[in-house]
Amino acid sequence: MRYSALRILWEGLTGNKGWTPTWRDAEPKADYDVIIVGGGGHGLATAYYLATVYGITNVAVLEKGWIGGGNVGRNTTIIRSNYMLPGNEPFYEFSMKLWENLEQDFNYNAMVSQRGVLNLYHSDAQRDAYARRGNAMRMYGVDADLLDQDGVRALYPGLNYDDARFPIQGGLYQRRGGTVRHDAVAWGYARGASERGVDIIQNCEVTGMDISGGRITGVQTSRGPIRARKVAACVAGSSSKVMSLAGMRLPIESHVLQAFVSEAMKPIIPGVITYGAGHFYLSQSDKGGLVFGGDIDGYNSYAQRGNLPVIEDVCEGGMSLMPSLGRAKVVRSWGGIMDMSMDGSPFIDQTGVDGLYFNGGWCYGGFKATPASGYCYAHLLARDEPHAVATEYRLDRFQRGAMIDEKGVGAQPNLH
Ligand SMILES: Cc1cc2nc3c(=O)[nH]c(=O)nc-3n(C[C@H](O)[C@H](O)[C@H](O)COP(=O)(O)OP(=O)(O)OC[C@H]3O[C@@H](n4cnc5c(N)ncnc54)[C@H](O)[C@@H]3O)c2cc1C
């Protein structure tokens, strides 16, 4: 079914009886060309681009829970392409371009809103670092503006400019950054993939990998064995667990990241702001709630809920940036499991097992990467060579000393 304004009008006038399910809830077949493990944003996007760009439709997405129940439905919805390093910036800008055309492409309203992302700076050194980042972005043809304090004040008059411990001096602004309705991304990709023949199989956990003679032949699942020529793991926070089924250890730690929503209020935050003197970021949803978050909980965990010390830390960051926040009530908080890589950058690569592929290590920035990650993973699966913008996301980069360490914090997942 094609969605359009005319369709809404017609259904409204005829009792809304014509809507069909958004995607088919498929039963597993005995074998597939490609099995994608994990029905998050990245897994569903991979299935979608496999079908639409590479013409491969004998594909199953196996999801242990339900579509949208993982990080794709738990994140704070921020998209941006304000990276600096050569291995990263072209990839994230490719993603941004796919976001810009996504709703027309998959015919689904994902509420892509390019409301601007502003990274605040609070010292001369931080300004210089942001100027360098902005210049690097511009060299890749990406929009970046360095604002002074007056420029920031014009956008956000309610922040603490005058009596703060770390007064705001200015910010690096990417106008094309913004937010996207996160679970609609999962639903849109699921719908697009399903209507082209991809089987989306929920409540189907992969519990084992069938490997013989160094080649993958299929997977064991909670709904029985399924054969496949290629198996593509795409399970975000569960990466280490799933790849250990194939005997692999990854340079990844799993941590919880929490998010918070306040009671609804009148529009006061037009875009997305990140605080430069602490780990805190803030936007306002279309329903009026302030959506914010900060640091990961600093211990390894597979629990999808965090602890009070980080809640206190995040709220302190918010209060020092914008003291009036202290009057708002937090109405919801939740957690998701982050696959923190040791240099803060992801992997999209083949593995030592023929036919087994890995996509993960997205840390807390993988939502914005969803379209490019799916596209590049589909390219790798179809062609057995990396897409031009994802050549650096290799599993052996630590052995080669070719880390993509954007912030220079190395093996400290709580710092990137
Ligand atoms: C609180 C929070 C805020 C965030 N904010 C942002 C942000 O603002 N911007 C940004 O860019 N990124 C953000 N992120 C990061 C982003 O959400 C993730 O990097 C990204 O969603 C991960 O990819 P995914 O969507 O495929 O993951 P998921 O949705 O987690 O998908 C993985 C799926 O694999 C399934 N799975 C696991 N094991 C198995 C198995 N054995 N068999 C079958 N299925 C399995 C899981 O059930 C899950 O559905 C945030 C994350 C969190 C938690």
The ligand as a Tripos MOL2 file, in Angstrom:
@<TRIPOS>MOLECULE
LIG
   53    58     1     0     0
SMALL
NO_CHARGES

@<TRIPOS>ATOM
      1 C1         19.7300    6.1550   25.3210 C.3       1 LIG1
      2 C2         20.3790    6.1470   23.9740 C.ar      1 LIG1
      3 C3         20.5360    7.3200   23.2640 C.ar      1 LIG1
      4 C4         21.1350    7.3270   22.0060 C.ar      1 LIG1
      5 N1         21.1640    8.4900   21.3090 N.ar      1 LIG1
      6 C5         21.6460    8.4960   20.0400 C.ar      1 LIG1
      7 C6         21.5590    9.6810   19.2590 C.ar      1 LIG1
      8 O1         20.9870   10.6860   19.6840 O.2       1 LIG1
      9 N2         22.0940    9.6660   18.0200 N.ar      1 LIG1
     10 C7         22.7140    8.5740   17.5080 C.ar      1 LIG1
     11 O2         23.2130    8.6350   16.3940 O.2       1 LIG1
     12 N3         22.7600    7.4030   18.2030 N.ar      1 LIG1
     13 C8         22.2380    7.3440   19.4540 C.ar      1 LIG1
     14 N4         22.2420    6.1710   20.1870 N.ar      1 LIG1
     15 C9         22.8920    4.9770   19.5980 C.3       1 LIG1
     16 C10        22.0050    4.2330   18.6290 C.3       1 LIG1
     17 O3         20.7100    4.0930   19.1350 O.3       1 LIG1
     18 C11        22.6180    2.8550   18.3410 C.3       1 LIG1
     19 O4         23.9980    2.9710   18.0230 O.3       1 LIG1
     20 C12        21.9310    2.1580   17.1720 C.3       1 LIG1
     21 O5         20.5270    2.2210   17.3140 O.3       1 LIG1
     22 C13        22.3770    0.6980   17.1140 C.3       1 LIG1
     23 O6         21.9430    0.0460   15.9620 O.3       1 LIG1
     24 P1         20.5290   -0.7270   15.8330 P.3       1 LIG1
     25 O7         19.4500    0.2540   15.6460 O.co2     1 LIG1
     26 O8         20.6620   -1.7370   14.7580 O.co2     1 LIG1
     27 O9         20.4380   -1.4370   17.2580 O.3       1 LIG1
     28 P2         19.2310   -2.1990   17.9500 P.3       1 LIG1
     29 O10        17.9340   -1.5220   17.7230 O.co2     1 LIG1
     30 O11        19.6430   -2.4400   19.3700 O.co2     1 LIG1
     31 O12        19.1960   -3.5620   17.1360 O.3       1 LIG1
     32 C14        19.8740   -4.7510   17.4630 C.3       1 LIG1
     33 C15        18.8320   -5.8350   17.5490 C.3       1 LIG1
     34 O13        19.4710   -7.1060   17.6470 O.3       1 LIG1
     35 C16        18.6130   -7.9480   18.3810 C.3       1 LIG1
     36 N5         19.3630   -9.1120   18.8470 N.ar      1 LIG1
     37 C17        20.3240   -9.1630   19.7920 C.ar      1 LIG1
     38 N6         20.7550  -10.4370   19.9400 N.ar      1 LIG1
     39 C18        20.0670  -11.1900   19.0550 C.ar      1 LIG1
     40 C19        20.0610  -12.5750   18.7440 C.ar      1 LIG1
     41 N7         20.8720  -13.4310   19.3690 N.pl3     1 LIG1
     42 N8         19.1970  -13.0170   17.7930 N.ar      1 LIG1
     43 C20        18.3620  -12.1650   17.1420 C.ar      1 LIG1
     44 N9         18.3250  -10.8270   17.4210 N.ar      1 LIG1
     45 C21        19.1750  -10.3600   18.3560 C.ar      1 LIG1
     46 C22        18.1330   -7.0380   19.5080 C.3       1 LIG1
     47 O14        16.9470   -7.5320   20.1000 O.3       1 LIG1
     48 C23        17.9390   -5.7100   18.7790 C.3       1 LIG1
     49 O15        16.6060   -5.4990   18.3760 O.3       1 LIG1
     50 C24        21.6400    6.1230   21.4490 C.ar      1 LIG1
     51 C25        21.4630    4.9360   22.1470 C.ar      1 LIG1
     52 C26        20.8340    4.9330   23.3950 C.ar      1 LIG1
     53 C27        20.6310    3.6280   24.1290 C.3       1 LIG1
@<TRIPOS>BOND
     1     1     2 1
     2     2     3 ar
     3     2    52 ar
     4     3     4 ar
     5     4     5 ar
     6     4    50 ar
     7     5     6 ar
     8     6     7 ar
     9     6    13 1
    10     7     8 2
    11     7     9 ar
    12     9    10 ar
    13    10    11 2
    14    10    12 ar
    15    12    13 ar
    16    13    14 ar
    17    14    15 1
    18    14    50 ar
    19    15    16 1
    20    16    17 1
    21    16    18 1
    22    18    19 1
    23    18    20 1
    24    20    21 1
    25    20    22 1
    26    22    23 1
    27    23    24 1
    28    24    25 2
    29    24    26 1
    30    24    27 1
    31    27    28 1
    32    28    29 2
    33    28    30 1
    34    28    31 1
    35    31    32 1
    36    32    33 1
    37    33    34 1
    38    33    48 1
    39    34    35 1
    40    35    36 1
    41    35    46 1
    42    36    37 ar
    43    36    45 ar
    44    37    38 ar
    45    38    39 ar
    46    39    40 ar
    47    39    45 ar
    48    40    41 1
    49    40    42 ar
    50    42    43 ar
    51    43    44 ar
    52    44    45 ar
    53    46    47 1
    54    46    48 1
    55    48    49 1
    56    50    51 ar
    57    51    52 ar
    58    52    53 1
@<TRIPOS>SUBSTRUCTURE
     1 LIG1         1 GROUP 0 **** ****
